[in-house]
Structures are given as structure tokens and as C-alpha cells.
Amino acid sequence: MSSAIKPNLIKDIRPKLKVDPVEYADTTFQALSERISEDYSHVVKTCVMPHIGETHGLKARELRVMACIASYDYALTPAHIAAMIRYDPATVTRAAKRLAEADMVRREDNQKDTRSIVLSLTESGEALVARYNARIKIVFSSLEEMMSKSFSTEEKTDYLTTIYKVSKRAEIMREFAANLPKI
């Protein structure tokens, strides 16, 4: 199969079903979500990271945390960052420690809540995240341009609408998962 996305891809891969798709939709979604995440990470690791210059040993995870911080005009708590990028709070805490050690972020007491800290970018952090964000934009704009050749405007709209609905559904599932009875 060529690397171009075929408009009839779903028809090409849909099996002759013995069961109603609803019966296996969540299992399939979970498997596809993992694959999409792996593919996205591969693009970032191969097309973004090697082209942004010195990263001070930081990984994409830390750069995503920095990109989140750079998106706001004020310092953020690790909990806020975790919610925004849907990382485990402990993952953000570890990333914040590595970023502080690399002099990419400042960790300061949170004036609104003495039990937490806030994170803001240093000058070197701002420079690195600017290179990262610029490369992300170039890479994904290029990929989007390639995709737009295979998706009509209506298909792109349907795709984005569906992805949004799936994301919201997964978010709701996550909230309710804690309340499931023990088996």
C-alpha cells in the first residue's frame, strides 16, 4: 500500500463482521488509539527532535510540558499542566524536575496555594520551546498538506468532529472508571 492515505481505507480494512460493531468498538478504539499515539511519537522523534538543535538531553515529554507552559501568559501548576496535556501528575512532576535541572523552567512557590509550585520558562527554555514549536508547525503543516490531498473538506471536517467526540468520550470514560465496582 502506498504511503498516501486512501479515501476508501475503511472499506479496504473492514472485515466481514459476524457481530455488531458496537460489541467491539471500544476494544478496537483502544488498540487504534495506542497505534495513533505510537505513530505520532515516531513523527516527533524522527522529524522534530533531531532538527531543533541542542535539547540538553530532554525528551519529547519534557518539551510537551514546556510547550504547554509557553501557551500561557502566567506560570502553571504541575496539576494544571497534567490536566491540559493529559499526563499523569507524577509524570509532570518528574518532567518539571528535569526541566529545572536543565535550567529550562523556574520552580517557584505558588502564591495562591502554598501546597504547590508554579512553573515558568527561563530564557533558555523559551528559546528551546520556540524551536520545538516552530519545527512541530512545519512538520505537521507539511503532513496536513499531504493529507488534504486525500481528504475532501467534508471528510476532514467529519474526521475532526469524530476525533473530538471520541476524545470527549474517552475523557468521560476515564472519569467514570474510578467508580466501577470491583470484580
N, C-alpha and C positions, 0 to 999 in steps of 0.2 A: 504494500500500500504506500502511496506517495505520502510525503510529509504534509501535504496540503490537506486541510480538513474538507471532507466531502459533505455536501449538504444533506445527503441521504444516509449519513453514517449510522443513525439509529436503525434504519431499516436494514442496513447491512449486518448489524451485530445482534439484532433482536432474535432471540431463539424462538422456536415454535413452542409456545408455553403450554404446559399441562395445568397450570394453576393461574389463578387471578393475579395480575401483577401486584396488587395491594398486599398479597401474602408475603412477598419477598422484597418489597420496595425498600424498607429500612435497612435490611442486610446489604442490598445492592448499593444503596446510597452510602452506607458506611464504608464499604470497600472502595467505591469510586472516590469518595472524599479523601481517603488516605492516598490514593493514587494521584489525585489532583495536587495534594499537598506535596507529595514527593516530586512531582513534575515541576511545580513552582519553585521548590527549594533547589532543584537541579539547575533551573534557569538562573536563579540568583547566584548560586555557587560558581557556575561556569561562565556566565555572561556579564555579571555585575561585579562580584567581588574581585576578580583578577584585574579589573580595569579602573579601580578607584584610587590606586596608589597605596601608600603605607596605611595599614589598618591597625597597627600596633598589636597584632595578634588577636584582634577582636573577630568574632564570628558574626554571621548574619543576624543571629538572635539579638546580640547586643546592638547592632546597627538598627534593627527594627525598633528597639526600645528608644534609641536616640532619635529616630525619625518621628516617633510619637511625641517625644518631648519637644522636638523642633516645630511641631504643628501647633503649639500653643504659645501664647504671649506671657504665660506665667509658669512657675515651677509646678511640677506634678508630683503627687504621692505615688509610690510604687503600686498601691492598690488601684489608683485611677488608671495608671498605665496598663496594669494587668487586665482591667475591665475593657479598656479601649482596644487592645490588641489580642485579647482573649488568651492570655498566657496565665499559667498558674502564678499566684503571687510570689511563691518561693523562687520561681524561675526569674521573675523580675528583680527580686531582691539580690539573687546571685549575679545577675547581669549588672545591676547598679554597682555592686561591689567591684566587679572587674572594670567597669567604666570609670569609677572613681580612681582606682589604682592606675589606670592608663591616662589619667588627667583629662578625661572626656566629659565628665559631669561633676558638678558640685553637689555634695550631700549636705543639706542644711536642716536645722530643726524646723519643724512645721509650726508656725506661729499660731495656727488655728487649732492644732491638736498636738499636744506635747508627746503623745504616744507614737507619733510617726515622724517621718522626714519628708522633705521635698527634694526633687531633683531638677537641676537646670544644667544646660550645656555650658561648657567652658568655651573659650575662643577656638581651641584646637578641636573640640567636639563639634562646634558649629561648622568648621571647615570640612571635617570628615563627613558629617552628615549631609552637607551641601553637595559634596562629590557623589556620595551614595545616592541621594535623591535625584540628582541630575542623570546619573547612569541608569537608575531604575526607570526614569521617564523615557530616556532614549530607547532602552531595550523593550519596554512594554509598549511604547508607541509604535515601534517597528513591528512587534508581534501583532499588535492590534491592526495595523495597516495590512499585514499579511492575512489576518483573519477576516477583515472586511471584504476581501476579495472573494471569500467563500460564503459569507453570511449576508443575506439581504438585510436591509434596515429593519424590516419586520422581524426577521429571525433574531437579530441582535437584541432588539427590544424584548422579545419573548424570552430569550436566553437570560438576560439580566434580570427580568422580572421573576423568572423561575428561580434563579440563584438566590435572589433576595428572599423569596418565600421559603426556600429550603434553609437558608441561614437563620431566618426567624424561627422556623420550626425546630431546628436543632437547638437554638438558644432556649426555647420553651421546654424542650425535652430535657435539657441539662438542668433547668430549674426544678422540674418535677422528679428527676431521677433520684434525688436525695430522699424523697418521700415514698419510694417504692417499698412495699413490705418485704421482709426477709423471706427467702425461700427455704 
